[in-house]
């Protein structure tokens, strides 16, 4: 009677529903909770999906079995996956009942053999028994005959954390955070490893909190069994600056369960822009930072041709300015027509390394000036210096002036004769107030142009 009490309401709805030329309407249900461990464990969450497979070769589940096609096509189904909705539908977490029914409209496939799979946490694969669906409206109890396959070792926990895994604070570009709900096996260590950002240098902490619920930084609504892990120092908090670059930090729990790992780190450098400008037998590399602390120097590496490796070509000392700084390097050991790829990294005083994670490309070439031009300054915004380039078509007197937003002249960095070609000047605005400025170039009687720039302090 329990089965009829569960299924009858849905069956009645289906009888009154429009089913067209439906060959079968199958109500599939399971009253046995599927769990996050093959033996015992907690019920899988409702966010997990149940996938339907067609045993088309009638030899049981194998990797060649497809899912039925979906849509209005011939012998197509109305869906091939559905949520693990038992908590809502039956009041039993980790179970399910299809609503609406699994339906094929045009014809019943031959053989009409199906089975279900649930692969929710990548470590386990639950597979139901094979069942044959008959024409018409029928219900199928799949509470028995489930098999569970352990796909990997849940105790083999190595966490490689990368910049792209972390969340950057929009109000502080050096501030990154990360949280993850991780499973622990009793008395078996897990490890934290950072491979593209420094554990030290800028400072930071990693904290372990029992469970992953709303009281933890993971803020999950899943009610998972608590683990109580500690770092190797015997506490739930470790100071990342105590560890050198490329270090594996162990953590361990006396009981199996789940815990939230939260990382809060402030990087030595708040990265700005990084750019490469190709010239005649030269490549100009320009970059800036928004803030610096305990930085030693920057390393520029280059790859060219078919050589797979990046070779260091320059080391530039850091200024360690709290408000950031602008840097440049001209690579003159290049050949016109060949493409070069550049990378930038920061080496901190403690020896840790911060990869910028950006590649810039340039192909040097012989410069042919075909018209007068004023280029956008770089960097922009800037503090306190920036570079301005202008093109001269033929020998001419050139004046470059800087004005504030009120139209008052505040600087004249260029006033003289310049030959044909591209010219670069550096504007030092250390004596100016923060704000918007305009720079205007006048080249003879032939050309005048104005651009805008932003000075930060």
KOLMAR-760429 format. One record per residue (C-alpha): x, y, z; residue in three letters. Coordinates in steps of 0.05 Angstrom, whole numbers, plus 5000, padded with zeros to 4 digits. Layout:
// KOLMAR-760429
XYZALA;...
// end
This chain:
// KOLMAR-760429
500050005000UNK;505850475013UNK;507750444939UNK;500550614918UNK;500151184967UNK;506451494939UNK;504951404865UNK;497451454858UNK;496852214862UNK;501852304805UNK;498651744765UNK;491852084769UNK;494852734743UNK;497952364685UNK;491452034666UNK;488252714657UNK;494453004623UNK;494953054547UNK;499752504526UNK;498252494451UNK;500751854420UNK;505251684479UNK;508050974477UNK;509850984551UNK;509551414613UNK;514251144666UNK;513951374738UNK;520751194768UNK;521951224843UNK;527051004894UNK;525950974970UNK;533150774987UNK;537451385002UNK;543651454959UNK;549551705002UNK;556252054994UNK;559851405014UNK;558850704985UNK;557650455056UNK;553550885103UNK;555051635095UNK;550252215088UNK;544652265036UNK;546752594971UNK;543953304964UNK;538053494921UNK;542753864874UNK;545253194847UNK;542352954780UNK;539952254762UNK;541752064690UNK;537651574648UNK;541451084602UNK;538850624548UNK;541549914550UNK;541249884474UNK;545449254467UNK;541648884523UNK;548048684559UNK;547449114621UNK;550949774638UNK;557249924599UNK;560850524571UNK;557650434502UNK;550650554527UNK;547751224505UNK;542651674537UNK;536051694498UNK;535352274449UNK;531052854474UNK;525853274437UNK;520253184386UNK;524252714343UNK;522551984329UNK;523251544391UNK;525552154432UNK;524452244507UNK;521952854544UNK;528352864587UNK;534452444605UNK;536152714673UNK;532452964734UNK;534153214804UNK;534852774865UNK;528353064891UNK;526352554945UNK;526853035003UNK;521653484970UNK;517252944938UNK;517652384989UNK;520652695051UNK;526652235045UNK;533452565028UNK;537652204976UNK;531651894941UNK;527352094881UNK;520752044843UNK;520152284771UNK;515252864762UNK;513152904706UNK;513752184684UNK;519351954638UNK;515851924570UNK;517151704499UNK;511651924451UNK;512551624382UNK;514950914391UNK;517950464444UNK;525350314431UNK;527449584423UNK;530049354471UNK;526249794520UNK;531549694574UNK;533950264618UNK;538050404680UNK;539851014722UNK;546551314744UNK;548251834797UNK;555252134796UNK;554752734842UNK;561452834876UNK;566152534823UNK;568652024874UNK;562551554871UNK;558251264816UNK;551450974836UNK;548150514784UNK;541050224788UNK;538849544764UNK;536649484691UNK;529049534683UNK;524549434623UNK;519249964610UNK;512649724582UNK;507750124539UNK;502650544575UNK;502750864643UNK;506850454694UNK;510850554757UNK;517650254771UNK;520450154841UNK;528050214838UNK;529350184912UNK;533249534906UNK;539149324864UNK;543549934867UNK;551149854859UNK;556350354882UNK;563250444850UNK;568850824885UNK;571951224828UNK;577851504868UNK;580551534938UNK;576852084977UNK;582552075027UNK;587652284974UNK;586753034984UNK;591853494952UNK;589354204940UNK;593054604888UNK;590555314895UNK;591555804837UNK;590156554828UNK;584356384782UNK;581055974837UNK;580956564884UNK;576357164891UNK;579457854884UNK;576958424928UNK;574558964880UNK;576459494931UNK;583459214944UNK;586758884885UNK;592058564929UNK;586858204972UNK;584757504951UNK;580257004987UNK;578456274975UNK;573955765009UNK;572755024996UNK;568654475030UNK;573353875034UNK;572653165059UNK;577452875110UNK;578752145128UNK;580551995200UNK;588052065215UNK;589852135141UNK;593252805123UNK;591053265067UNK;595553805038UNK;595054525015UNK;599654734959UNK;600255404924UNK;603855404857UNK;602756084826UNK;602056574884UNK;606656684943UNK;604856395011UNK;609356915043UNK;611257625026UNK;604657985030UNK;602057585089UNK;595857165096UNK;592356615136UNK;589055955123UNK;583555725171UNK;579955065181UNK;572755065207UNK;568854425225UNK;563154305176UNK;561154715116UNK;554555015139UNK;552255735144UNK;556455825207UNK;562755705166UNK;566156135113UNK;563655625061UNK;556455845079UNK;553355205052UNK;546254955066UNK;548654235064UNK;548453875131UNK;554853475126UNK;558353075180UNK;563553495217UNK;570953375213UNK;575653725263UNK;582153825224UNK;588254195249UNK;594454445214UNK;601254155230UNK;602154695284UNK;596454385324UNK;591554955312UNK;586055105262UNK;589755715235UNK;596455765200UNK;600256395181UNK;602256315108UNK;608256775114UNK;611556245157UNK;612355815095UNK;616955885036UNK;615155854962UNK;612555184934UNK;610954865002UNK;606054315018UNK;602454465084UNK;599353855118UNK;592753835156UNK;589353255191UNK;582853065227UNK;582052535281UNK;575152365253UNK;572252295183UNK;567752845157UNK;567653525124UNK;570754195140UNK;571354875107UNK;578255135087UNK;578655895082UNK;584656265054UNK;585557015062UNK;591757315030UNK;594657995014UNK;599557974956UNK;606158384957UNK;604258714891UNK;597658964866UNK;598458854792UNK;596959404742UNK;597759374667UNK;603159024626UNK;604159204553UNK;609059104496UNK;610159614439UNK;613959394377UNK;618859864345UNK;624559844296UNK;629159294322UNK;626559394392UNK;620659214437UNK;618659704492UNK;615659354553UNK;611659784601UNK;608159584666UNK;605759894729UNK;603559694799UNK;598059984842UNK;601559814908UNK;608059464930UNK;610559164995UNK;617058765007UNK;618458684933UNK;625658554910UNK;625458584834UNK;621658424771UNK;623757894720UNK;622057954646UNK;622357294607UNK;621857214531UNK;620056664483UNK;621456714408UNK;620956284346UNK;619755554359UNK;623555544425UNK;618755274478UNK;622355574538UNK;621756274566UNK;628756574577UNK;629857134627UNK;632257764592UNK;632058294646UNK;631558414721UNK;628759084742UNK;629359314815UNK;622859474851UNK;621460154881UNK;616959884936UNK;612360474934UNK;605960384975UNK;602160754921UNK;605260354864UNK;610260534809UNK;611360514734UNK;616860124700UNK;619660024630UNK;624859614594UNK;627059644521UNK;629058974492UNK;633859134436UNK;636258424424UNK;630758284374UNK;630058194299UNK;624958544256UNK;619458084231UNK;620157574287UNK;614657504340UNK;616557524414UNK;612257334474UNK;613857634542UNK;611957454613UNK;612957844678UNK;613857594749UNK;615357914816UNK;620757644862UNK;619557844934UNK;624657974989UNK;622857315023UNK;624356934958UNK;617156794939UNK;614956914868UNK;608657234841UNK;607057064768UNK;603057614735UNK;599357094692UNK;599357544630UNK;603057444564UNK;604258024516UNK;606357944444UNK;610258414397UNK;613258354327UNK;618658894316UNK;618659224248UNK;621759794211UNK;617660414229UNK;614660794171UNK;611261434192UNK;605661594143UNK;602162144182UNK;602662604241UNK;599862294305UNK;599262374380UNK;598661714418UNK;595361564485UNK;599961614544UNK;602260984581UNK;600860804634UNK;594261144643UNK;592161254699UNK;599161394724UNK;603061614785UNK;607661994781UNK;610661894712UNK;607961704644UNK;610461664572UNK;607662034513UNK;609161864440UNK;608062294378UNK;609662184304UNK;613062704261UNK;612362624185UNK;617963114168UNK;622663584205UNK;618464084243UNK;618164494308UNK;614164114360UNK;610764374423UNK;607563904475UNK;603664244531UNK;599663984590UNK;593364334616UNK;588964224677UNK;581364174673UNK;580864924681UNK;585065034618UNK;591165284656UNK;597865104627UNK;601664684679UNK;607564394639UNK;611164444572UNK;615363814566UNK;616963914492UNK;618864554455UNK;623764474399UNK;625364184330UNK;624363444318UNK;626263014257UNK;621562534222UNK;619961914263UNK;616561684327UNK;618762034390UNK;617661864464UNK;618062334523UNK;617062204597UNK;612562674636UNK;614162724710UNK;607862964746UNK;610462914817UNK;609163654828UNK;601963634803UNK;595563484840UNK;591462854826UNK;586162944773UNK;584662964698UNK;589563314652UNK;589763454577UNK;596063444534UNK;596463784467UNK;601663704412UNK;602864234357UNK;607364014300UNK;609064604255UNK;602964904221UNK;600564224199UNK;597963844259UNK;594763944327UNK;591763404372UNK;589463344445UNK;588662734490UNK;586362624562UNK;590162284620UNK;588862144694UNK;593962274749UNK;593061874813UNK;596162024881UNK;
// end
